[in-house]
């Protein structure tokens, strides 16, 4: 087994041999062909512009990287399976959304930019690959937001803030997938033949206000027109890297139907949405506010005024 990335791993990979390579480079085809790869697991989709070095770099990694990887897979005669880690972000978030999205439903909100737009494009290329290579088992895993003690993401940083900003008049519906369940689901798709697209999330839904009450954190409710300015304050304080689609998600929320996860994908998460959130909550320190959090509080106060 080989693992491919541009950054070396920070821990031992066991039986996995690390290969330093960039999937945006056509040389990835030589790596796959040279190693006689029969299964590809694609998890390299970046969620935020800040971690990628800007929106253009993020799109290049997500979309161009996927295109190059699929082109390499297309030329690999020994390939038998492709597993793609996608996201429920493909459904977007908006006021006209259904109570639960099923896998057949199209997004109601228009994707202008960010991870939502990238995820839609990535899945489109994956479907095209599946049509061209019907001999390959293709599994697309639309995962809810990962959460847990070891997950560092915009959503975990949001909930870790000492003062949690919300949009006045809205209470987003949220679903989570515990990090250990996420890893197990990818492993399950890798060792079993499970073609198709699957929503993956823990049972149940938490609304944003419930999640914040579980944390015991103070809330500051802001008008919707200040959302972009609030995100800028949060980024300057280096507490979270918020993009426009994440702000929309925390305004309207999103929930997905997971019937197919059980009936066809044959997977049962060990954690419900609430249990996954509580495991994350238990890992957060409740120490004194840092200079960055004081900056955030001052900035939010100015926006409210």
N, C-alpha and C positions, 0 to 999 in steps of 0.2 A: 504494500500500500504506500502511496505517496501523498503528501500534502503540499499544496502549491499556494504561495503568497509572496508579496513583495517584502514583507517584514518577517524576520525569523521568529519562531515561537519563543515564548518566555519560559516554557517548561518542556520537559521531555514528552515526546509523542508516542512512546512505547514502540510498537512495531511499525509505526508510520515513519517513512523517510521523508524529510523535508526537502523540497526543491524550490529554490528562490526563482520565481518567474512572475511575469505580469500577464494576466489573461487578456489585457488590451493589445498585447503584441502578438502578431501572427506566429511567433516562435512557439507559442503554446501548442500548436498542432504537432510540432516535432516532439515535444515532451510527451504528449498523449500517445502518439504513434510509437515512439521509442520505448515506452514502458508497457506497451500492449495492454492498455487500460480497457477493462470491460464494464466498469461502473464509475460514473462521474457524479459527485455530490456538489452542487453549486450553492454556496452560502455567502458569496462575496458581494452582496448588495449593501451599499452604504446608506444609512438612514438620514444623515444630516450633512449640510454643506460644510459646517465648521470642521468636522472630522476628515473631510475629503480635500480641504483647501479651497473651498468655494463651490458655488452651484455648478459651474461649467465642469470642474473636475469631478464632482459628484455624478453628473450625468454621463461623463465619459467612462467612469468606472462602472456604473450600473448598466448602461445601455450598450456602449461600444464594447465593454468588457464581455458582456453576455453574448453579443453578436460574434465576437472573435472565438469565444469558447464553443459556441454552437457550431461555428464553421469548422473548428477542429474536430468536434464530435462527428460532424457530418462525414469527415474523411477517415474516421476510425472504423475499419471494418469489423473489429472485434468488440465494439461497444454493444452492450446489451441492456444497460439501464442508465437513466438520467434522473436524478432527484434534484429538484429546485426548491430552495427555501424562499418562498414568496411571503406576502403579508396581506392581512385583511385590509390594509391601506388601499388596495385596488378598488374597494367599494367607495372610497372617498368618505365624506361626512357632510351632511347638510340637513336642512329643515324638512325636506320632503322624503327622507329615507324611510324604508319600511322598519317595522319593529325588529325583524331579523332578516339578514341577507342570506339567501341560499346560494350555492355555487353557480346556479344558472342565471342569477340576476346580474344585470348590468348596473354600473354605478349611476346614481341619480344626479350627483354633483359633477360638474365639469372639472377635470383635472388640468389646471393651468401650469403647474410647476411642482417641483419637489418630489418626494418619494412616491406619492400617489401616481403621478404621471409616469415616473420611471418604472414603477411596478407594472402598470398597464402595458407599457411598451415591452418590458422584459417578458411578460406572459404571452404577448402576441408573438414574439420571436420563438418562444418555446413551443407554442401550438404549431407554428410553421415547421419547426424541426420535426415534431411528432408526425406531421403529415408526410414529410419527405423520408422519414425513417420509421416506417410502421413496425419494423423488426425490433425497435428499441422500446422498452417499458419506460414511460415517462410519468413521473409523479410530481405534481405541483402542490406544495404545502403552503396554504394561506394561513399563516400563523397570527394569532392575536399578539399584542405587545408582550414580550417576555418580561418577567419580573422575578426577583429573588435576591438573596444576599450578595451574589457575585455579579449581578447584571448592572452594567453602567451604561445608561441610555438616557435620551432626553426625558422620557417619562419617569424614570427612577430619580433623576436629578430634580425634576419638577416637584415630586412628592417629598424630596429631602430638603427642600428650601424651608427656612425658619418661618417665613410668612408666605402663604400660598395664595397667589392671585387667581381669581376666577372672574368669569364674565357675568355681570349682573343680569339676572333674569333667566339664566340657563343652568341646567344641571345635567351634564353629559352622562350618558350610559356607557359604562366601561366593561370590557372583558380582558382577562389576563391569562397568560399561559406560563406556568412556572418553568423556570430555566431547566430544571431536571426533566420535566415532561417534554420540553422542546427538544432536548438532546435525544431523549428516548424515542420520540416520534421520528426524528431524522434517521436514527439507527434502524427503527422498524421498517421504514420505507426502503432503506438500503439493503436489508437482508431478505425482505419479502418482495414479491412481484405485485405491486399495487398501482396499476395505471389509473390516471385520472387526476382531478383537482379536488382538494379537500380543505374545508375550513377546520382549523384546530384551535380550540380554546377551552379553558376550564369551565366547568358547569357554573351557571348563574351569572348575574350581572350586578355590578356595584355602580351606583350613581356617584358622581364626583363628590357631592357633599358627604355621603356616607364614608367614602375613602378618607377624606380629610378629617372627619370626626374620629375615625379609627386611629389616625396619627396623633390627634390631640394638638394640632397646629392651629395658630390663628389664621384667619382668612381675611383677605382684602378683596372686596367686590368692586370691579371696575366696569365702566361703560364699554360697550363693544368697540367703539371707535378708538379707544386707547390701546387695543390689543397689540398692535404693531409696535407702539412706543414702549409698552410693557416688555415685550420680547427683546427689544433693544437694550433695555435696562438690565434684564436678566443675562443677556449675552455679555454686556460690559462687566458685570459682576462675576462672570465666568462660573455661574451656577448651573446653567443649562444652555443648550444650543437649540433654540426654537426656530422652526421654519414656519411659513404661512399655513401649510397643510396640518401641522401639529397644533397650531392655534385653533384651526377650524375643528379638529378632532376634539380638543378640550372644551369647545363650545357646544357642539352638537352630539358628540359621542358616536358610538357605532356598536352594533351587536350582530353576531352571525349565528346561523343555525348550524349545529354540529351533528345532525342526524347521520350524515354520510360518514363522518369520522368513526362512528361506532359500527354502522351496518356494512360499509364497504372497506374502509381503511382498517377496521378491526382494532381500534385503539381507544383506551380509556385513560385519561389523565389521572394521576394520583392526587392532584390538588384541584380543588374548585377555584373559581376566580377569587372568592373571598379568602380562602386558605392560602393561595399564592401571595395575595397582597399582605396578609398577616405575617407570613414568613419573611417577606421583605421588610415590613414595618419593624419586626423584632431586631433587625440588623442595623437599624438607624440609630446613631448616637443622638442623644438629646442634650448635648453640651451647650455651652454658652455660644452666643452669636459671634461669628467672626467678623472681621472688617468688611468682607465682601457682603455678608448678609445685612450688615448695617447700611451699606451703600444701597442694597436692594430696597430696604425698608424706606430709606429716605427718598429714593427714586419713585417708589410707588405712591408715597405720600404726596409728592409733587404732582404726579399724574392725577390723583384723585382731586387735588385742589384745582 
